[in-house]
Amino acid sequence: ALLSAKRTPVRRALPKHGWFRGMFDADGTVTLKEDGEITISVTQKYKEIPLYYKECFNFGNLYFDKSRNGYWTWAVCNEHDVSNIINYFKHYPVYSHRRQK
């Protein structure tokens, strides 16, 4: 399983920032629509990780999609909230090859 039996919430892991950034790097998406709207999301098979993002940032919405055997998404599209996420990643950037895209 992805989470230990203890299931440490993101709030405790966030000061380390590595876990949080790594999960976003692996399962996060930034979408720019033609009208200029930006959506930032994290999608997982299990609800716990997207829920932790919502609890940690205290904003965004959780969605369940039944397609592809079901998955959970935490998504942010409100301009103010998107700005907060962007500022977080400016201070704590991801380090993988995806950063180059």
C-alpha positions in Angstrom: 0.0 0.0 0.0 1.1 3.6 -0.6 0.5 4.7 2.9 1.8 3.2 6.1 -0.5 1.7 8.7 0.0 4.9 10.7 -1.1 7.1 7.8 0.8 10.2 8.7 -1.2 13.3 7.4 0.4 15.7 5.0 0.4 18.4 7.6 3.1 16.5 9.5 5.0 15.6 6.3 4.8 19.1 4.8 7.6 20.7 6.8 9.9 18.2 5.0 8.4 19.3 1.7 10.0 16.4 -0.2 7.1 14.0 0.2 4.6 16.7 -0.9 6.6 17.8 -3.9 7.4 14.2 -4.9 3.7 13.2 -4.9 2.8 16.2 -7.0 5.6 15.5 -9.4 4.4 11.9 -9.8 0.6 12.4 -9.8 0.0 16.2 -10.3 -1.1 18.0 -13.3 -1.2 21.6 -14.4 -3.7 22.4 -17.2 -3.9 25.7 -19.1 -7.2 26.1 -21.0 -7.6 28.3 -24.1 -9.5 30.9 -22.0 -6.5 31.2 -19.7 -7.9 29.3 -16.8 -5.3 27.2 -14.9 -6.3 24.1 -13.1 -3.9 22.3 -10.7 -4.8 18.8 -9.7 -3.5 15.6 -8.0 -5.1 12.3 -9.0 -4.8 8.9 -7.2 -6.6 5.6 -7.1 -7.1 6.1 -3.3 -8.8 9.0 -1.7 -6.3 9.6 1.1 -3.6 11.5 -0.9 -5.9 13.9 -2.7 -7.7 14.4 0.6 -4.4 15.2 2.3 -3.7 17.9 -0.3 -7.1 19.4 0.4 -6.6 19.3 4.1 -3.1 20.7 4.0 -3.9 23.7 1.7 -7.4 24.0 3.1 -8.9 24.7 -0.3 -9.7 22.9 -3.6 -12.3 20.3 -4.4 -12.3 16.5 -4.3 -13.9 14.5 -7.2 -14.4 10.8 -7.8 -14.4 9.6 -11.3 -15.8 6.1 -12.0 -14.0 5.7 -15.3 -10.8 3.6 -15.5 -11.9 1.6 -12.4 -12.3 4.8 -10.4 -9.9 7.4 -9.1 -9.9 10.5 -6.8 -8.8 14.0 -7.8 -8.1 17.1 -5.8 -8.4 20.1 -8.1 -7.9 23.9 -7.8 -9.0 26.3 -10.4 -9.9 29.4 -8.3 -7.4 32.1 -9.4 -6.4 33.0 -5.8 -5.9 29.4 -4.8 -3.9 28.6 -8.0 -1.7 31.5 -7.1 -1.1 30.1 -3.6 -0.1 26.7 -5.1 2.2 28.3 -7.7 3.9 30.3 -4.9 4.4 27.2 -2.9 6.2 25.5 -5.8 8.3 28.6 -6.4 9.6 28.2 -2.8 9.8 24.4 -2.9 10.3 23.3 -6.5 10.1 19.7 -7.7 13.5 18.2 -8.7 12.7 15.5 -11.3 13.1 15.6 -15.0 9.4 16.7 -15.3 10.6 20.1 -14.0 12.2 20.7 -17.4 8.9 20.4 -19.3 
